């Protein structure tokens, strides 16, 4: 049986944008504790997917 992983998220973790995509918030990324290097919109770690580098440190 496949567990629905969305049950583990709080309202502060993501929102659904105007085209229906789930967008994870800075709160979620900080709670997770690491950068996934996917170029997330709200990445608090400063990752730049184009250069594969970090712009700033926390």
Backbone as a ProteinNet text record, in pm:
[ID]
protein_1_A
[PRIMARY]
XXXXXXXXXXXXXXXXXXXXXXXXXXXXXXXXXXXXXXXXXXXXXXXXXXXXXXXXXX
[TERTIARY]
84.2	0	89.2	57	133.7	73.6	160.2	115.8	113.1	12	2.7	93.1	207.3	305.6	257.4	154.8	102.9	47	11.8	-41	62.3	190.8	297.2	330.3	264.3	292.2	191.9	239.4	149	111.9	21	-21.5	92.7	192.7	306.6	410.4	397.6	499.7	489.9	371.2	356	225.6	214.9	89	72.8	-46.8	-75.4	-78.7	4.9	9.8	-105.9	-108.9	-221.4	-240	-137	-151.1	-162.4	-169.3	-194.4	-72.2	45.6	166.1	183.2	235.9	268.9	402.2	406.4	527.1	565.8	683.1	727.8	781.7	751.2	788.2	927.2	979.4	1107.4	1097.6	984.4	961.4	985.7	930.2	947.8	1094	1161.4	1302	1388.9	1367.2	1444	1412.1	1286.1	1246	1311.2	1321.5	1384.9	1534	1597.8	1734.2	1846.3	1814.5	1919.3	1864.2	1954.5	1915.8	1910.9	1805.7	1790.7	1849.9	1895.4	1955.8	1861.9	1733.1	1635.1	1598.9	1656	1624.8	1490.2	1454.8	1324.8	1306.8	1185.4	1152.3	1184.7	1160.5	1178.6	1298.7	1401.1	1519	1590.9	1601.6	1671.1	1822.6	1869.1	2011.1	2088.9	2020.3	2087.4	2139	2081.2	2128.1	2086	2179.5	2153.2	2169.8	2058.8	2060.6	2140.7	2141.6	2213.3	2364.6	2416.4	2561.9	2600.2	2500.7	2522.6	2610.7	2576.9	2653.5	2558.3	2612.5	2534.5	2572.9	2470.9	2493.2	2523	2464.5	2485.4	2479.6	2517.4	2511.8	2419.3	2360.9	2273.7	2359.6
-118.1	0	125.1	223.2	347.2	449.5	504.7	605.1	742.2	821.5	957.5	1047.4	1086.6	1165.9	1307.8	1356.5	1490.1	1500.8	1388.8	1391.7	1440.6	1436.1	1476.7	1625.9	1700.1	1842.2	1927.7	2043.5	2138.9	2247.7	2333.8	2443.6	2539.6	2546.5	2635.8	2578.6	2452	2383.4	2408.5	2430	2450.1	2520.9	2568.5	2622.9	2575.7	2585.3	2548	2677	2685.9	2809.5	2814.9	2921.2	2946.6	2841.2	2763.7	2657.7	2518.8	2514	2388	2313	2374	2307.5	2331.1	2231.2	2244.1	2318	2427.8	2509.1	2506.3	2450.6	2441.5	2575.8	2609.5	2738.4	2732.4	2850.7	2858.9	2783.8	2794.7	2723.6	2573.8	2516.1	2373.2	2338.4	2417.9	2388.8	2394.5	2493.8	2503.3	2387.2	2346.2	2233.3	2103.9	2089.4	1971.4	1969.4	2087.9	2097.5	2087.5	2077.6	2071.5	2116.5	2151.4	2191.7	2069.4	2058.1	1944.1	1972.8	2096.6	2139.6	2124.4	2149.8	2144.2	2282.5	2386.6	2523	2570.6	2533.5	2569.2	2720.5	2764.5	2907.4	2973.8	2904.8	2963.5	2904.4	2864.4	2803.4	2903.8	2873.7	2964.1	2944.1	2845.2	2811.2	2882.4	2955.3	3034.9	2955.1	2839.1	2756.4	2816	2822.3	2869.4	2750.6	2704.4	2586.2	2609.4	2732.1	2762.5	2745.8	2783.8	2775.6	2658.4	2586.4	2475.3	2518.4	2634.6	2686.5	2757.4	2790.6	2859.1	3005.5	3092.6	3237.5	3289.6	3225.9	3272	3154.4	3176.8	3073.4	3118.2	3022.4	3054.1	3052.3
0	0	0	-80.5	-89.8	6	92.7	189.1	123.3	149.8	98.1	181	125.5	198.7	227.1	160.5	187.5	328.9	388.9	525.2	625.2	590	680.7	670.7	585	565.7	641.3	689.8	754.1	653.3	691.7	603.5	572.5	659.5	639.4	543.1	507.7	428.2	277.6	225.3	81.6	50.6	-72.3	-122	-266.2	-317	-455.7	-536.2	-640.3	-720	-819.6	-899	-989.3	-1097.9	-1127.7	-1228.7	-1166.2	-1032.6	-963.9	-913.8	-922.7	-873.4	-724.3	-654.9	-513.5	-504.2	-428.7	-413	-265.3	-236.6	-98.5	-51.1	73.8	131.4	194.7	226.6	297.3	429.8	496.8	623.3	605.3	499.4	474.7	450.4	368.1	336	461.2	546.2	670.1	763.9	768.2	851.6	801.2	669.5	610.7	642.9	640.8	688.8	587.1	459.5	357.8	223.6	132.6	-2.4	-93	-171.5	-262.8	-400.6	-423	-549.4	-669.6	-645.5	-753.9	-806.4	-746.7	-789.4	-739.8	-618.8	-561.7	-551.2	-574.2	-572.8	-439.2	-329.3	-196.6	-122.8	-195.7	-133.6	-43	87	177.8	176.8	102.3	102	-8.2	-94.8	-196.8	-314	-340.3	-451.1	-585.3	-679.9	-815.8	-910.3	-964.7	-1050.4	-1178.4	-1229.3	-1353.9	-1338.1	-1221.9	-1199.5	-1110	-1058.3	-966.1	-848.6	-792.3	-678.8	-582.2	-465.4	-363	-359.7	-354.1	-354.1	-214.6	-112.4	24.7	120.2	241	344.4	455.8	522.4	637	761.6
[MASK]
++++++++++++++++++++++++++++++++++++++++++++++++++++++++++

